[in-house]
């Protein structure tokens, strides 16, 4: 199988902010998500939360010319 037949690799990240029962949590998450959207990420599913945090999963296609992201 050649690389051209393989699916495009993606970078996967989760944006997280502390969860508070007020609008500030949503505003903070929106700000961070919008920063990622501006550099090529896309939303992946709906926001989700735990008792302490609110999250949004995001993905970004990795182009053949871009360097592999470091962890």
N, CA, C and O of each residue as an XYZ file, in Angstrom:
284
protein
N       0.854     -1.178      0.000
C       0.000      0.000      0.000
C       0.894      1.234      0.000
O       1.839      1.319      0.785
N       0.602      2.176     -0.866
C       1.389      3.404     -0.909
C       0.809      4.422      0.057
O      -0.326      4.294      0.517
N       1.607      5.432      0.354
C       1.145      6.457      1.277
C      -0.050      7.225      0.697
O      -0.897      7.703      1.451
N      -0.126      7.349     -0.631
C      -1.242      8.050     -1.245
C      -2.574      7.356     -0.988
O      -3.620      8.004     -0.998
N      -2.546      6.037     -0.757
C      -3.772      5.283     -0.494
C      -4.188      5.329      0.970
O      -5.290      4.903      1.313
N      -3.327      5.836      1.826
C      -3.621      5.874      3.260
C      -4.437      7.121      3.587
O      -4.375      8.118      2.867
N      -5.181      7.061      4.646
C      -5.956      8.216      5.083
C      -5.013      9.315      5.576
O      -3.896      9.041      6.017
N      -5.479     10.557      5.492
C      -4.695     11.694      5.947
C      -4.510     11.611      7.457
O      -5.491     11.465      8.186
N      -3.274     11.702      7.944
C      -3.071     11.677      9.395
C      -3.625     12.960     10.033
O      -3.652     14.020      9.406
N      -4.057     12.841     11.268
C      -4.609     14.000     11.974
C      -3.922     14.178     13.318
O      -3.382     13.236     13.900
N      -3.961     15.395     13.782
C      -3.544     15.712     15.149
C      -4.830     15.851     15.947
O      -5.782     16.484     15.489
N      -4.863     15.269     17.129
C      -6.050     15.277     17.982
C      -5.688     15.974     19.279
O      -4.661     15.668     19.885
N      -6.516     16.902     19.707
C      -6.263     17.597     20.972
C      -7.586     17.809     21.699
O      -8.656     17.796     21.091
N      -7.492     18.001     22.994
C      -8.667     18.328     23.795
C      -8.383     19.630     24.528
O      -7.417     19.736     25.284
N      -9.239     20.616     24.293
C      -9.163     21.896     24.980
C      -9.932     21.736     26.297
O     -11.048     21.217     26.305
N      -9.342     22.177     27.397
C      -9.984     21.995     28.704
C      -9.914     23.276     29.527
O      -8.913     23.993     29.496
N     -10.975     23.553     30.254
C     -11.024     24.676     31.195
C     -11.719     24.197     32.471
O     -12.548     23.288     32.422
N     -11.383     24.806     33.611
C     -12.082     24.446     34.856
C     -13.573     24.759     34.731
O     -13.951     25.799     34.191
N     -14.409     23.861     35.228
C     -15.857     24.033     35.133
C     -16.387     24.788     36.345
O     -16.134     24.423     37.493
N     -17.130     25.851     36.053
C     -17.846     26.621     37.077
C     -19.271     26.794     36.569
O     -19.493     26.882     35.362
N     -20.213     26.841     37.460
C     -21.624     26.947     37.064
C     -21.984     28.388     36.716
O     -22.945     28.939     37.253
N     -21.215     28.993     35.821
C     -21.549     30.335     35.350
C     -21.105     30.484     33.894
O     -20.461     29.596     33.335
N     -21.452     31.597     33.302
C     -21.157     31.810     31.884
C     -19.667     31.962     31.607
O     -19.240     31.777     30.467
N     -18.873     32.292     32.604
C     -17.437     32.483     32.394
C     -16.771     31.219     31.862
O     -15.842     31.304     31.059
N     -17.228     30.062     32.292
C     -16.668     28.796     31.805
C     -16.873     28.678     30.301
O     -15.947     28.319     29.574
N     -18.079     28.978     29.833
C     -18.370     28.883     28.404
C     -17.557     29.899     27.612
O     -17.053     29.586     26.534
N     -17.426     31.111     28.139
C     -16.641     32.147     27.463
C     -15.172     31.755     27.371
O     -14.537     31.951     26.335
N     -14.635     31.203     28.450
C     -13.241     30.790     28.462
C     -12.995     29.640     27.486
O     -12.004     29.643     26.756
N     -13.896     28.663     27.475
C     -13.766     27.554     26.534
C     -13.890     28.070     25.097
O     -13.116     27.669     24.228
N     -14.844     28.940     24.847
C     -15.021     29.499     23.503
C     -13.773     30.220     23.033
O     -13.380     30.080     21.875
N     -13.146     30.986     23.906
C     -11.929     31.716     23.544
C     -10.824     30.742     23.128
O     -10.177     30.932     22.098
N     -10.615     29.703     23.932
C      -9.562     28.736     23.627
C      -9.875     27.951     22.356
O      -8.977     27.683     21.557
N     -11.139     27.581     22.162
C     -11.540     26.848     20.960
C     -11.350     27.737     19.735
O     -10.847     27.273     18.711
N     -11.741     29.002     19.822
C     -11.582     29.915     18.689
C     -10.116     30.116     18.323
O      -9.791     30.272     17.146
N      -9.226     30.115     19.312
C      -7.785     30.208     19.029
C      -7.342     29.006     18.193
O      -6.593     29.161     17.228
N      -7.802     27.816     18.561
C      -7.451     26.600     17.811
C      -8.076     26.615     16.415
O      -7.434     26.204     15.448
N      -9.319     27.084     16.301
C      -9.973     27.161     14.996
C      -9.184     28.071     14.057
O      -9.085     27.798     12.861
N      -8.627     29.148     14.597
C      -7.894     30.111     13.766
C      -6.591     29.549     13.209
O      -6.034     30.112     12.267
N      -6.093     28.446     13.777
C      -4.855     27.850     13.264
C      -5.104     26.515     12.570
O      -4.183     25.722     12.376
N      -6.367     26.276     12.198
C      -6.654     25.129     11.356
C      -7.309     23.930     11.999
O      -7.573     22.943     11.313
N      -7.582     23.978     13.289
C      -8.271     22.862     13.939
C      -9.751     22.901     13.593
O     -10.286     23.946     13.223
N     -10.406     21.758     13.715
C     -11.841     21.628     13.518
C     -12.447     21.005     14.761
O     -11.791     20.239     15.467
N     -13.711     21.341     15.026
C     -14.412     20.724     16.158
C     -14.577     19.245     15.900
O     -14.782     18.823     14.762
N     -14.489     18.456     16.956
C     -14.697     17.017     16.858
C     -15.700     16.637     17.938
O     -15.325     16.391     19.084
N     -16.958     16.591     17.574
C     -18.009     16.277     18.536
C     -18.461     17.500     19.316
O     -18.073     18.630     19.019
N     -19.276     17.252     20.305
C     -19.828     18.303     21.156
C     -18.956     18.509     22.384
O     -18.189     17.623     22.760
N     -19.070     19.690     23.019
C     -18.360     19.875     24.292
C     -18.850     18.848     25.313
O     -19.996     18.401     25.259
N     -17.972     18.484     26.237
C     -18.356     17.555     27.300
C     -17.703     18.017     28.592
O     -16.760     18.809     28.567
N     -18.200     17.525     29.719
C     -17.665     18.006     30.992
C     -17.670     16.926     32.053
O     -18.373     15.919     31.964
N     -16.852     17.183     33.064
C     -16.828     16.357     34.263
C     -17.245     17.276     35.410
O     -17.677     18.405     35.179
N     -17.119     16.805     36.613
C     -17.478     17.652     37.751
C     -16.567     18.870     37.872
O     -16.970     19.903     38.406
N     -15.326     18.744     37.369
C     -14.355     19.817     37.568
C     -13.907     20.525     36.293
O     -13.357     21.624     36.366
N     -14.130     19.916     35.120
C     -13.598     20.474     33.883
C     -14.638     20.445     32.764
O     -15.574     19.645     32.785
N     -14.450     21.345     31.778
C     -15.254     21.355     30.569
C     -14.291     21.188     29.402
O     -13.214     21.785     29.403
N     -14.663     20.379     28.399
C     -13.743     19.991     27.331
C     -14.365     20.162     25.950
O     -15.585     20.163     25.792
N     -13.487     20.307     24.952
C     -13.888     20.242     23.548
C     -12.790     19.521     22.789
O     -11.642     19.966     22.778
N     -13.138     18.406     22.152
C     -12.176     17.680     21.322
C     -12.064     18.390     19.976
O     -13.047     18.910     19.448
N     -10.829     18.404     19.424
C     -10.579     19.054     18.140
C      -9.563     18.245     17.352
O      -8.715     17.555     17.917
N      -9.670     18.346     16.028
C      -8.722     17.650     15.160
C      -8.160     18.623     14.132
O      -8.758     19.657     13.833
N      -6.977     18.259     13.592
C      -6.342     19.068     12.554
C      -5.604     18.121     11.615
O      -4.745     17.355     12.053
N      -5.938     18.170     10.315
C      -5.188     17.340      9.374
C      -3.705     17.716      9.387
O      -3.360     18.896      9.457
N      -2.847     16.726      9.323
C      -1.406     16.972      9.275
C      -0.988     16.908      7.817
O      -1.091     15.862      7.177
N      -0.515     18.037      7.295
C      -0.103     18.054      5.888
C       1.235     17.349      5.740
O       1.994     17.220      6.701
N       1.512     16.898      4.532
C       2.763     16.185      4.264
C       3.972     17.090      4.427
O       5.085     16.599      4.618
N       3.775     18.408      4.356
C       4.902     19.332      4.446
C       5.117     19.880      5.845
O       6.154     20.488      6.112
N       4.160     19.679      6.745
C       4.328     20.216      8.095
C       5.095     19.224      8.965
O       4.980     18.014      8.774
N       5.877     19.731      9.920
C       6.607     18.822     10.809
C       5.656     18.077     11.742
O       4.578     18.577     12.065
N       6.049     16.908     12.165
C       5.246     16.118     13.102
C       5.235     16.843     14.443
O       6.299     17.213     14.938
N       4.053     17.060     15.054
C       3.994     17.772     16.339
C       4.684     16.989     17.442
O       4.625     15.760     17.484
N       5.338     17.718     18.331
C       5.992     17.062     19.481
C       5.022     16.988     20.630
O       4.106     17.806     20.729
N       5.210     16.020     21.499
C       4.312     15.844     22.652
C       4.778     16.611     23.801
O       4.148     16.584     24.858
